[in-house]
């Protein structure tokens, strides 16, 4: 049997548009000889639909569109489609996360999702009732076990003592006689996750000695990025198919001859981060209805990387760079920003902020008289810039991109209503040390986009004379190491210190992380590329008196 994995990029809520994508992909697969097609999880409505699932008219619209899809595919191969379906029982949540088999002009629901994740970015128990329908269906004379995303992430042979759930839907399907396992998935990208996914699937194939097909979504939906990389394994464990990375794809594999296409990719963190940020930016801008973006160019590495990503995602004609020098901006930073803009081919505007800063300080003088100068005056500069950028965003209909990195956001080294103002925080999940590495990778693989002067200069906000980031923070290598252990590994203060970090640095950083929570709560949505991002999966209280661990 030839099976096509339809690696699609849906728009959440655009049911009619998503149906068109499915039809086009199925027709292409049919021309390639496919006898069965598989879409990703919830491909009819896009994943994650979040609180749209609480609207009955939305669920009804998905089901109506499924009927129309069945008619459209009447003469096409059978197709497994992900769709939300009404729970007709009077008990439990009103919706199932389901898979439908579309064939011969009609459809039937063949599987419900059993395991509903409620950790990290997932909140499926908020919407879905746990599955009642075990997904065993005969297709082309073959017993097919149909699973949906999380249903395969709990196999005892692989996870051993780390299982999240008591049930194992995969084992149950094998016991029922499944001869082939298919998974409709919308599994978000994070750095290193694909390696774990391939290890897990390979382990399950060797355990059950059955062919395994995994169809994954691609695209950016809000903070989540989906990389595709759909997979197909023969019963003997041979990888016979791997879809493209960060691109739509129709991957056809022959289970009998083990023929397929295995795409190769640069699996380095730098390459994966770059490609994820480009896709996430492109889709966020496009799916929000924008065509252009605007951002401030400071001469620093963060705004340089953000600008380079934006150009790769949207084209140079759709990116506007704004220079806003203050009395403390060095000529080198201005020159580096213009050099960057020239290399990227983007239009720039320059607006001096000194007159506005003088006016602010003059107006505030009677109130601040005798108080002395402190961070207040530094923040004024950032907030003036934020106002200018938002004005340009409003006037030209261009989405404002913020340029702060994860390290800064973690410790609050950013100005609320200033450099944090905007509609998308492109690199807010990229630690500063990774920012530098991605810039070097981009220069090597995508042309010399970013001047080395920008990459090699000492980081500075340039809000006071001779300012350096290290005046307020440890070196970024040290800062990122401590943040990784505290945020990603969830280690205690004592455990971090025991690994050789200076107690005073650890104390300072952990305190800054805690007191900066109110800023992060008001930040622009950011693109998630790590397992522990400041976004929908980060749920720390703002008003709390918990002692630092």
BAFIZA-772856 format. One record per residue (C-alpha): residue number from 1; x, y, z; residue in one letter. Coordinates in nm, 2 decimals. Example, Ala and Ser with C-alpha at 12.3 -4.5 7.8 and 13.67 -1.06 7.14 Angstrom:
ZAPA   num        x        y        z   residu
ZAPA     1     1.23    -0.45     0.78        A
ZAPA     2     1.37    -0.11     0.71        S
//
This chain:
ZAPA   num        x        y        z   residu
ZAPA     1     0.00     0.00     0.00        X
ZAPA     2     0.12     0.35    -0.09        X
ZAPA     3     0.05     0.61     0.17        X
ZAPA     4     0.08     0.98     0.15        X
ZAPA     5     0.16     1.19     0.45        X
ZAPA     6     0.01     1.54     0.39        X
ZAPA     7     0.23     1.78     0.58        X
ZAPA     8     0.01     2.09     0.58        X
ZAPA     9     0.03     2.45     0.71        X
ZAPA    10    -0.33     2.53     0.83        X
ZAPA    11    -0.45     2.87     0.94        X
ZAPA    12    -0.63     2.83     1.27        X
ZAPA    13    -1.00     2.90     1.22        X
ZAPA    14    -0.99     2.93     0.84        X
ZAPA    15    -1.19     2.61     0.79        X
ZAPA    16    -1.27     2.67     0.42        X
ZAPA    17    -0.91     2.76     0.34        X
ZAPA    18    -0.78     2.45     0.52        X
ZAPA    19    -1.03     2.23     0.33        X
ZAPA    20    -0.89     2.36     0.01        X
ZAPA    21    -0.54     2.28     0.12        X
ZAPA    22    -0.64     1.92     0.20        X
ZAPA    23    -0.81     1.87    -0.13        X
ZAPA    24    -0.51     2.01    -0.33        X
ZAPA    25    -0.27     1.78    -0.13        X
ZAPA    26    -0.49     1.47    -0.18        X
ZAPA    27    -0.51     1.53    -0.55        X
ZAPA    28    -0.13     1.57    -0.57        X
ZAPA    29    -0.09     1.25    -0.37        X
ZAPA    30    -0.33     1.06    -0.60        X
ZAPA    31    -0.12     1.16    -0.90        X
ZAPA    32     0.18     1.01    -0.72        X
ZAPA    33    -0.01     0.68    -0.68        X
ZAPA    34    -0.12     0.71    -0.31        X
ZAPA    35    -0.38     0.47    -0.20        X
ZAPA    36    -0.43     0.63     0.14        X
ZAPA    37    -0.37     0.99     0.26        X
ZAPA    38    -0.31     1.11     0.61        X
ZAPA    39    -0.35     1.47     0.74        X
ZAPA    40    -0.22     1.62     1.06        X
ZAPA    41    -0.42     1.65     1.38        X
ZAPA    42    -0.72     1.89     1.36        X
ZAPA    43    -0.62     1.97     1.01        X
ZAPA    44    -0.97     2.10     0.93        X
ZAPA    45    -0.95     2.38     1.19        X
ZAPA    46    -0.58     2.41     1.25        X
ZAPA    47    -0.39     2.34     1.57        X
ZAPA    48    -0.42     2.48     1.84        X
ZAPA    49    -0.77     2.63     1.80        X
ZAPA    50    -0.78     2.71     2.18        X
ZAPA    51    -1.10     2.87     2.29        X
ZAPA    52    -1.25     2.86     1.94        X
ZAPA    53    -1.34     2.51     2.05        X
ZAPA    54    -1.58     2.65     2.31        X
ZAPA    55    -1.80     2.79     2.03        X
ZAPA    56    -2.07     2.55     1.92        X
ZAPA    57    -2.10     2.73     1.58        X
ZAPA    58    -1.73     2.67     1.52        X
ZAPA    59    -1.76     2.29     1.59        X
ZAPA    60    -2.07     2.27     1.37        X
ZAPA    61    -1.88     2.45     1.09        X
ZAPA    62    -1.60     2.20     1.11        X
ZAPA    63    -1.84     1.91     1.08        X
ZAPA    64    -2.03     2.07     0.79        X
ZAPA    65    -1.70     2.13     0.61        X
ZAPA    66    -1.60     1.77     0.66        X
ZAPA    67    -1.92     1.67     0.47        X
ZAPA    68    -1.82     1.90     0.19        X
ZAPA    69    -1.47     1.76     0.19        X
ZAPA    70    -1.61     1.41     0.15        X
ZAPA    71    -1.80     1.51    -0.15        X
ZAPA    72    -1.50     1.69    -0.30        X
ZAPA    73    -1.28     1.38    -0.25        X
ZAPA    74    -1.54     1.13    -0.38        X
ZAPA    75    -1.31     1.00    -0.65        X
ZAPA    76    -0.99     1.03    -0.45        X
ZAPA    77    -0.80     0.79    -0.23        X
ZAPA    78    -0.94     0.73     0.13        X
ZAPA    79    -0.81     1.01     0.36        X
ZAPA    80    -0.77     1.03     0.73        X
ZAPA    81    -0.85     1.38     0.85        X
ZAPA    82    -0.81     1.55     1.19        X
ZAPA    83    -1.13     1.72     1.30        X
ZAPA    84    -1.31     1.83     1.62        X
ZAPA    85    -1.64     1.64     1.66        X
ZAPA    86    -1.94     1.69     1.89        X
ZAPA    87    -1.97     1.46     2.19        X
ZAPA    88    -2.34     1.36     2.16        X
ZAPA    89    -2.34     1.22     2.51        X
ZAPA    90    -2.48     1.43     2.80        X
ZAPA    91    -2.17     1.35     3.00        X
ZAPA    92    -1.82     1.51     2.98        X
ZAPA    93    -1.68     1.78     2.76        X
ZAPA    94    -1.88     1.86     2.45        X
ZAPA    95    -1.61     1.79     2.20        X
ZAPA    96    -1.38     1.50     2.09        X
ZAPA    97    -1.05     1.55     1.91        X
ZAPA    98    -1.11     1.30     1.63        X
ZAPA    99    -0.99     1.14     1.31        X
ZAPA   100    -1.23     1.09     1.03        X
ZAPA   101    -1.19     0.85     0.74        X
ZAPA   102    -1.32     1.02     0.42        X
ZAPA   103    -1.40     0.78     0.14        X
ZAPA   104    -1.65     0.72    -0.14        X
ZAPA   105    -1.82     1.06    -0.09        X
ZAPA   106    -1.89     1.02     0.28        X
ZAPA   107    -1.70     1.00     0.61        X
ZAPA   108    -1.70     0.81     0.93        X
ZAPA   109    -1.53     0.89     1.27        X
ZAPA   110    -1.28     0.62     1.33        X
ZAPA   111    -1.08     0.74     1.63        X
ZAPA   112    -1.09     0.98     1.93        X
ZAPA   113    -0.78     1.11     2.09        X
ZAPA   114    -0.73     0.92     2.42        X
ZAPA   115    -0.44     1.10     2.59        X
ZAPA   116    -0.51     1.47     2.65        X
ZAPA   117    -0.20     1.66     2.75        X
ZAPA   118    -0.23     1.93     3.01        X
ZAPA   119     0.13     2.03     3.06        X
ZAPA   120     0.36     2.30     2.92        X
ZAPA   121     0.17     2.47     2.62        X
ZAPA   122    -0.10     2.21     2.61        X
ZAPA   123    -0.44     2.25     2.77        X
ZAPA   124    -0.65     1.99     2.59        X
ZAPA   125    -0.85     1.87     2.89        X
ZAPA   126    -1.00     2.22     2.89        X
ZAPA   127    -1.18     2.14     2.57        X
ZAPA   128    -1.19     1.77     2.49        X
ZAPA   129    -1.35     1.47     2.63        X
ZAPA   130    -1.12     1.17     2.66        X
ZAPA   131    -1.16     0.94     2.37        X
ZAPA   132    -1.42     0.66     2.37        X
ZAPA   133    -1.35     0.53     2.02        X
ZAPA   134    -1.04     0.31     1.98        X
ZAPA   135    -0.90     0.37     1.63        X
ZAPA   136    -0.90     0.03     1.46        X
ZAPA   137    -1.03     0.05     1.10        X
ZAPA   138    -0.99    -0.17     0.79        X
ZAPA   139    -0.85     0.03     0.49        X
ZAPA   140    -0.77    -0.14     0.16        X
ZAPA   141    -0.79    -0.48     0.34        X
ZAPA   142    -0.55    -0.38     0.61        X
ZAPA   143    -0.62    -0.33     0.98        X
ZAPA   144    -0.50     0.02     1.06        X
ZAPA   145    -0.45     0.15     1.41        X
ZAPA   146    -0.53     0.52     1.41        X
ZAPA   147    -0.38     0.74     1.68        X
ZAPA   148    -0.37     1.11     1.74        X
ZAPA   149    -0.05     1.29     1.85        X
ZAPA   150    -0.01     1.24     2.23        X
ZAPA   151    -0.15     0.88     2.20        X
ZAPA   152     0.19     0.76     2.10        X
ZAPA   153     0.39     0.95     2.36        X
ZAPA   154     0.33     0.71     2.65        X
ZAPA   155     0.47     0.38     2.54        X
ZAPA   156     0.62     0.18     2.84        X
ZAPA   157     0.90     0.03     2.63        X
ZAPA   158     1.05     0.38     2.56        X
ZAPA   159     0.95     0.60     2.86        X
ZAPA   160     0.98     0.33     3.13        X
ZAPA   161     0.95     0.51     3.46        X
ZAPA   162     0.86     0.85     3.31        X
ZAPA   163     0.52     0.78     3.17        X
ZAPA   164     0.25     1.06     3.20        X
ZAPA   165    -0.05     0.83     3.18        X
ZAPA   166    -0.18     0.50     3.29        X
ZAPA   167    -0.32     0.41     2.95        X
ZAPA   168    -0.12     0.31     2.64        X
ZAPA   169    -0.35     0.34     2.34        X
ZAPA   170    -0.07     0.21     2.11        X
ZAPA   171    -0.04    -0.12     2.29        X
ZAPA   172    -0.42    -0.16     2.30        X
ZAPA   173    -0.44    -0.12     1.92        X
ZAPA   174    -0.16    -0.38     1.87        X
ZAPA   175    -0.35    -0.62     2.10        X
ZAPA   176    -0.66    -0.57     1.89        X
ZAPA   177    -0.47    -0.68     1.58        X
ZAPA   178    -0.35    -0.36     1.41        X
ZAPA   179    -0.11    -0.43     1.12        X
ZAPA   180    -0.01    -0.07     1.07        X
ZAPA   181     0.00     0.23     1.30        X
ZAPA   182    -0.08     0.58     1.18        X
ZAPA   183    -0.05     0.90     1.39        X
ZAPA   184    -0.21     1.23     1.30        X
ZAPA   185     0.00     1.49     1.48        X
ZAPA   186     0.05     1.85     1.56        X
ZAPA   187     0.36     1.83     1.77        X
ZAPA   188     0.53     2.17     1.82        X
ZAPA   189     0.89     2.23     1.74        X
ZAPA   190     1.16     2.28     2.00        X
ZAPA   191     1.53     2.25     1.97        X
ZAPA   192     1.64     1.88     2.01        X
ZAPA   193     1.28     1.75     2.00        X
ZAPA   194     1.31     1.58     1.66        X
ZAPA   195     1.59     1.36     1.79        X
ZAPA   196     1.38     1.24     2.08        X
ZAPA   197     1.08     1.19     1.85        X
ZAPA   198     1.28     0.97     1.60        X
ZAPA   199     1.43     0.77     1.89        X
ZAPA   200     1.09     0.71     2.04        X
ZAPA   201     0.93     0.60     1.71        X
ZAPA   202     1.22     0.38     1.62        X
ZAPA   203     1.19     0.21     1.97        X
ZAPA   204     0.82     0.15     1.92        X
ZAPA   205     0.86     0.01     1.57        X
ZAPA   206     1.12    -0.24     1.70        X
ZAPA   207     0.90    -0.33     2.00        X
ZAPA   208     0.59    -0.40     1.80        X
ZAPA   209     0.74    -0.49     1.46        X
ZAPA   210     0.48    -0.30     1.27        X
ZAPA   211     0.51    -0.02     1.01        X
ZAPA   212     0.46     0.32     1.16        X
ZAPA   213     0.35     0.65     0.98        X
ZAPA   214     0.36     0.99     1.14        X
ZAPA   215     0.20     1.29     0.97        X
ZAPA   216     0.30     1.62     1.14        X
ZAPA   217     0.17     1.98     1.08        X
ZAPA   218     0.40     2.26     0.98        X
ZAPA   219     0.38     2.64     1.02        X
ZAPA   220     0.36     2.90     1.29        X
ZAPA   221     0.04     2.95     1.49        X
ZAPA   222     0.08     3.23     1.76        X
ZAPA   223     0.38     3.14     1.97        X
ZAPA   224     0.40     2.77     1.85        X
ZAPA   225     0.61     2.66     1.55        X
ZAPA   226     0.56     2.33     1.38        X
ZAPA   227     0.84     2.19     1.18        X
ZAPA   228     0.68     1.90     0.99        X
ZAPA   229     0.95     1.63     0.94        X
ZAPA   230     0.68     1.36     0.90        X
ZAPA   231     0.82     1.01     0.94        X
ZAPA   232     0.76     0.66     0.80        X
ZAPA   233     0.91     0.34     0.93        X
ZAPA   234     0.89    -0.01     0.78        X
ZAPA   235     0.81    -0.30     1.01        X
ZAPA   236     1.18    -0.39     1.04        X
ZAPA   237     1.27    -0.04     1.17        X
ZAPA   238     1.40     0.10     0.85        X
ZAPA   239     1.33     0.48     0.81        X
ZAPA   240     1.17     0.49     0.46        X
ZAPA   241     1.04     0.84     0.47        X
ZAPA   242     1.11     1.18     0.62        X
ZAPA   243     0.93     1.50     0.52        X
ZAPA   244     1.08     1.84     0.46        X
ZAPA   245     1.17     2.06     0.75        X
ZAPA   246     0.97     2.38     0.80        X
ZAPA   247     0.79     2.34     0.46        X
ZAPA   248     0.47     2.19     0.34        X
ZAPA   249     0.52     1.85     0.18        X
ZAPA   250     0.34     1.55     0.03        X
ZAPA   251     0.55     1.25     0.13        X
ZAPA   252     0.45     0.92    -0.04        X
ZAPA   253     0.59     0.59     0.08        X
ZAPA   254     0.54     0.24    -0.04        X
ZAPA   255     0.51     0.00     0.26        X
ZAPA   256     0.56    -0.31     0.05        X
ZAPA   257     0.88    -0.21    -0.14        X
ZAPA   258     1.00     0.03     0.14        X
ZAPA   259     1.04     0.30    -0.11        X
ZAPA   260     1.02     0.66     0.00        X
ZAPA   261     1.20     0.99     0.03        X
ZAPA   262     1.42     1.08     0.33        X
ZAPA   263     1.49     1.45     0.34        X
ZAPA   264     1.83     1.56     0.48        X
ZAPA   265     1.88     1.87     0.69        X
ZAPA   266     2.12     2.07     0.90        X
ZAPA   267     2.03     1.96     1.25        X
ZAPA   268     2.25     2.21     1.44        X
ZAPA   269     2.08     2.43     1.69        X
ZAPA   270     2.18     2.74     1.49        X
ZAPA   271     2.02     2.61     1.17        X
ZAPA   272     1.71     2.49     1.34        X
ZAPA   273     1.66     2.81     1.54        X
ZAPA   274     1.71     3.02     1.22        X
ZAPA   275     1.46     2.82     1.02        X
ZAPA   276     1.21     2.81     1.30        X
ZAPA   277     1.23     3.19     1.35        X
ZAPA   278     1.19     3.26     0.98        X
ZAPA   279     0.88     3.03     0.95        X
ZAPA   280     0.73     3.16     1.28        X
ZAPA   281     0.78     3.52     1.18        X
ZAPA   282     0.64     3.47     0.82        X
ZAPA   283     0.33     3.29     0.94        X
ZAPA   284     0.26     3.52     1.24        X
ZAPA   285     0.28     3.83     1.01        X
ZAPA   286     0.08     3.67     0.73        X
ZAPA   287    -0.18     3.50     0.94        X
ZAPA   288    -0.24     3.82     1.14        X
ZAPA   289    -0.32     4.00     0.81        X
ZAPA   290     0.00     4.21     0.78        X
ZAPA   291     0.24     4.23     0.49        X
ZAPA   292     0.51     4.47     0.63        X
ZAPA   293     0.70     4.50     0.96        X
ZAPA   294     0.89     4.78     1.13        X
ZAPA   295     1.16     4.75     1.39        X
ZAPA   296     1.42     4.97     1.56        X
ZAPA   297     1.79     4.93     1.46        X
ZAPA   298     2.02     5.00     1.75        X
ZAPA   299     2.35     4.87     1.61        X
ZAPA   300     2.33     4.58     1.84        X
ZAPA   301     2.32     4.21     1.77        X
ZAPA   302     1.96     4.15     1.88        X
ZAPA   303     1.80     4.40     1.64        X
ZAPA   304     2.04     4.28     1.37        X
ZAPA   305     1.93     3.92     1.40        X
ZAPA   306     1.56     4.02     1.41        X
ZAPA   307     1.60     4.23     1.10        X
ZAPA   308     1.78     3.95     0.92        X
ZAPA   309     1.51     3.70     1.01        X
ZAPA   310     1.24     3.94     0.90        X
ZAPA   311     1.40     3.99     0.56        X
ZAPA   312     1.44     3.62     0.51        X
ZAPA   313     1.07     3.57     0.61        X
ZAPA   314     0.91     3.86     0.43        X
ZAPA   315     1.15     4.00     0.17        X
ZAPA   316     1.35     4.32     0.20        X
ZAPA   317     1.08     4.54     0.05        X
ZAPA   318     0.85     4.46     0.35        X
ZAPA   319     1.09     4.55     0.63        X
ZAPA   320     1.14     4.91     0.76        X
ZAPA   321     1.43     4.98     0.99        X
ZAPA   322     1.43     5.28     1.22        X
ZAPA   323     1.74     5.44     1.37        X
ZAPA   324     1.66     5.66     1.68        X
ZAPA   325     2.00     5.78     1.81        X
ZAPA   326     2.02     5.96     2.14        X
ZAPA   327     2.30     6.17     2.29        X
ZAPA   328     2.45     5.85     2.42        X
ZAPA   329     2.44     5.66     2.09        X
ZAPA   330     2.79     5.60     1.95        X
ZAPA   331     2.86     5.69     1.59        X
ZAPA   332     2.98     5.33     1.55        X
ZAPA   333     2.63     5.20     1.63        X
ZAPA   334     2.47     5.43     1.38        X
ZAPA   335     2.72     5.33     1.11        X
ZAPA   336     2.68     4.96     1.19        X
ZAPA   337     2.30     5.00     1.16        X
ZAPA   338     2.33     5.16     0.82        X
ZAPA   339     2.57     4.89     0.71        X
ZAPA   340     2.33     4.62     0.82        X
ZAPA   341     2.04     4.79     0.64        X
ZAPA   342     2.25     4.81     0.32        X
ZAPA   343     2.34     4.44     0.33        X
ZAPA   344     1.98     4.34     0.39        X
ZAPA   345     1.85     4.59     0.13        X
ZAPA   346     1.59     4.74     0.37        X
ZAPA   347     1.46     5.10     0.38        X
ZAPA   348     1.55     5.30     0.69        X
ZAPA   349     1.44     5.62     0.86        X
ZAPA   350     1.64     5.81     1.11        X
ZAPA   351     1.47     6.01     1.39        X
ZAPA   352     1.68     6.19     1.65        X
ZAPA   353     1.53     6.16     2.00        X
ZAPA   354     1.73     6.42     2.18        X
ZAPA   355     1.47     6.70     2.12        X
ZAPA   356     1.19     6.48     2.26        X
ZAPA   357     1.41     6.37     2.55        X
ZAPA   358     1.48     6.73     2.64        X
ZAPA   359     1.11     6.82     2.63        X
ZAPA   360     1.02     6.53     2.86        X
ZAPA   361     1.29     6.62     3.11        X
ZAPA   362     1.19     6.98     3.10        X
ZAPA   363     0.83     6.89     3.17        X
ZAPA   364     0.92     6.66     3.45        X
ZAPA   365     1.18     6.89     3.61        X
ZAPA   366     0.94     7.06     3.85        X
ZAPA   367     0.83     6.71     3.97        X
ZAPA   368     1.17     6.55     3.97        X
ZAPA   369     1.36     6.85     4.10        X
ZAPA   370     1.63     6.74     4.35        X
ZAPA   371     1.57     6.37     4.29        X
ZAPA   372     1.89     6.31     4.09        X
ZAPA   373     1.94     6.10     3.77        X
ZAPA   374     1.88     5.72     3.77        X
ZAPA   375     1.72     5.45     3.55        X
ZAPA   376     1.41     5.67     3.51        X
ZAPA   377     1.59     5.88     3.25        X
ZAPA   378     1.72     5.57     3.07        X
ZAPA   379     1.37     5.43     3.05        X
ZAPA   380     1.24     5.76     2.91        X
ZAPA   381     1.47     5.71     2.61        X
ZAPA   382     1.34     5.36     2.55        X
ZAPA   383     0.98     5.47     2.58        X
ZAPA   384     1.02     5.76     2.34        X
ZAPA   385     1.15     5.51     2.09        X
ZAPA   386     0.86     5.28     2.16        X
ZAPA   387     0.62     5.56     2.09        X
ZAPA   388     0.79     5.65     1.76        X
ZAPA   389     0.79     5.29     1.64        X
ZAPA   390     0.42     5.24     1.74        X
ZAPA   391     0.33     5.56     1.55        X
ZAPA   392     0.50     5.43     1.24        X
ZAPA   393     0.33     5.09     1.29        X
ZAPA   394    -0.01     5.27     1.30        X
ZAPA   395     0.06     5.50     1.01        X
ZAPA   396     0.20     5.25     0.77        X
ZAPA   397     0.01     4.93     0.88        X
ZAPA   398     0.33     4.76     0.96        X
ZAPA   399     0.36     4.51     1.25        X
ZAPA   400     0.62     4.62     1.51        X
ZAPA   401     0.88     4.36     1.59        X
ZAPA   402     1.04     4.38     1.93        X
ZAPA   403     1.41     4.28     1.95        X
ZAPA   404     1.48     4.16     2.30        X
ZAPA   405     1.63     3.82     2.36        X
ZAPA   406     1.54     3.56     2.62        X
ZAPA   407     1.83     3.64     2.86        X
ZAPA   408     1.71     4.00     2.89        X
ZAPA   409     1.35     3.91     2.92        X
ZAPA   410     1.44     3.66     3.20        X
ZAPA   411     1.60     3.92     3.42        X
ZAPA   412     1.40     4.22     3.32        X
ZAPA   413     1.68     4.40     3.13        X
ZAPA   414     1.43     4.57     2.91        X
ZAPA   415     1.18     4.86     2.94        X
ZAPA   416     0.81     4.80     2.96        X
ZAPA   417     0.62     5.03     2.72        X
ZAPA   418     0.96     5.10     2.56        X
ZAPA   419     1.17     4.84     2.38        X
ZAPA   420     0.91     4.58     2.48        X
ZAPA   421     0.64     4.76     2.28        X
ZAPA   422     0.53     4.57     1.97        X
ZAPA   423     0.32     4.29     1.82        X
ZAPA   424     0.57     4.00     1.80        X
ZAPA   425     0.89     3.93     2.00        X
ZAPA   426     1.08     3.74     1.74        X
ZAPA   427     1.39     3.63     1.95        X
ZAPA   428     1.23     3.63     2.30        X
ZAPA   429     1.31     3.26     2.34        X
ZAPA   430     1.67     3.29     2.21        X
ZAPA   431     1.93     3.32     2.48        X
ZAPA   432     2.19     3.59     2.41        X
ZAPA   433     2.47     3.33     2.35        X
ZAPA   434     2.26     3.16     2.09        X
ZAPA   435     2.18     3.49     1.93        X
ZAPA   436     2.55     3.53     1.85        X
ZAPA   437     2.58     3.18     1.73        X
ZAPA   438     2.28     3.21     1.50        X
ZAPA   439     2.42     3.53     1.36        X
ZAPA   440     2.75     3.36     1.27        X
ZAPA   441     2.56     3.07     1.12        X
ZAPA   442     2.34     3.30     0.91        X
ZAPA   443     2.65     3.48     0.78        X
ZAPA   444     2.81     3.15     0.68        X
ZAPA   445     2.51     2.99     0.52        X
ZAPA   446     2.29     3.28     0.40        X
ZAPA   447     2.54     3.54     0.29        X
ZAPA   448     2.72     3.80     0.51        X
ZAPA   449     2.40     3.96     0.63        X
ZAPA   450     2.52     4.09     0.96        X
ZAPA   451     2.84     4.30     1.00        X
ZAPA   452     3.11     4.14     1.22        X
ZAPA   453     3.14     4.47     1.40        X
ZAPA   454     2.79     4.42     1.53        X
ZAPA   455     2.85     4.06     1.63        X
ZAPA   456     3.19     4.13     1.81        X
ZAPA   457     3.11     4.45     1.99        X
ZAPA   458     3.05     4.45     2.37        X
ZAPA   459     2.67     4.46     2.43        X
ZAPA   460     2.53     4.80     2.55        X
ZAPA   461     2.19     4.96     2.58        X
ZAPA   462     2.36     5.30     2.52        X
ZAPA   463     2.13     5.48     2.76        X
ZAPA   464     2.41     5.65     2.96        X
ZAPA   465     2.77     5.73     2.89        X
ZAPA   466     3.00     5.43     2.83        X
ZAPA   467     2.73     5.19     2.94        X
ZAPA   468     2.79     4.81     2.91        X
ZAPA   469     2.55     4.53     2.98        X
ZAPA   470     2.81     4.38     3.22        X
ZAPA   471     2.77     4.69     3.44        X
ZAPA   472     2.44     4.54     3.55        X
ZAPA   473     2.47     4.17     3.47        X
ZAPA   474     2.73     3.89     3.47        X
ZAPA   475     2.89     3.80     3.14        X
ZAPA   476     2.62     3.65     2.91        X
ZAPA   477     2.79     3.30     2.91        X
ZAPA   478     2.76     3.29     3.29        X
ZAPA   479     2.41     3.45     3.29        X
ZAPA   480     2.28     3.20     3.03        X
ZAPA   481     2.43     2.90     3.21        X
ZAPA   482     2.25     3.00     3.54        X
ZAPA   483     1.93     3.08     3.36        X
ZAPA   484     1.93     2.74     3.18        X
ZAPA   485     1.98     2.56     3.51        X
ZAPA   486     1.71     2.76     3.69        X
ZAPA   487     1.44     2.79     3.41        X
ZAPA   488     1.49     2.48     3.20        X
ZAPA   489     1.63     2.23     3.45        X
ZAPA   490     1.44     2.38     3.74        X
ZAPA   491     1.73     2.35     3.98        X
ZAPA   492     1.73     2.51     4.32        X
ZAPA   493     1.95     2.80     4.42        X
ZAPA   494     2.17     2.57     4.63        X
ZAPA   495     2.20     2.32     4.34        X
ZAPA   496     2.31     2.59     4.10        X
ZAPA   497     2.57     2.72     4.34        X
ZAPA   498     2.70     2.37     4.40        X
ZAPA   499     2.79     2.35     4.04        X
ZAPA   500     3.05     2.63     4.07        X
ZAPA   501     2.85     2.95     4.01        X
ZAPA   502     2.92     3.25     4.23        X
ZAPA   503     2.65     3.27     4.51        X
ZAPA   504     2.62     3.65     4.46        X
ZAPA   505     2.55     3.60     4.08        X
ZAPA   506     2.29     3.33     4.15        X
ZAPA   507     2.12     3.53     4.41        X
ZAPA   508     2.10     3.83     4.19        X
ZAPA   509     1.98     3.65     3.88        X
ZAPA   510     1.71     3.44     4.06        X
ZAPA   511     1.58     3.76     4.23        X
ZAPA   512     1.57     3.94     3.89        X
ZAPA   513     1.38     3.65     3.73        X
ZAPA   514     1.11     3.66     4.00        X
ZAPA   515     1.06     4.04     4.02        X
ZAPA   516     1.04     4.07     3.64        X
ZAPA   517     0.74     3.85     3.60        X
ZAPA   518     0.50     4.15     3.57        X
ZAPA   519     0.70     4.27     3.27        X
ZAPA   520     0.68     3.93     3.10        X
ZAPA   521     0.31     3.92     3.16        X
ZAPA   522     0.28     4.23     2.94        X
ZAPA   523     0.53     4.14     2.67        X
ZAPA   524     0.44     4.08     2.31        X
ZAPA   525     0.38     3.72     2.20        X
ZAPA   526     0.71     3.55     2.13        X
ZAPA   527     0.82     3.26     1.91        X
ZAPA   528     0.89     2.94     2.11        X
ZAPA   529     1.19     2.74     2.02        X
ZAPA   530     1.29     2.59     2.35        X
ZAPA   531     1.12     2.35     2.59        X
ZAPA   532     1.08     2.63     2.85        X
ZAPA   533     0.97     2.95     2.69        X
ZAPA   534     0.81     3.26     2.84        X
ZAPA   535     0.47     3.22     2.68        X
ZAPA   536     0.16     3.00     2.70        X
ZAPA   537     0.36     2.73     2.88        X
ZAPA   538     0.50     2.96     3.15        X
ZAPA   539     0.25     3.02     3.43        X
ZAPA   540     0.42     3.19     3.72        X
ZAPA   541     0.22     3.41     3.95        X
ZAPA   542     0.30     3.78     3.94        X
ZAPA   543     0.18     3.87     4.29        X
ZAPA   544     0.35     3.61     4.51        X
ZAPA   545     0.56     3.61     4.82        X
ZAPA   546     0.72     3.27     4.77        X
ZAPA   547     1.08     3.26     4.88        X
ZAPA   548     1.34     3.20     4.62        X
ZAPA   549     1.42     2.82     4.61        X
//
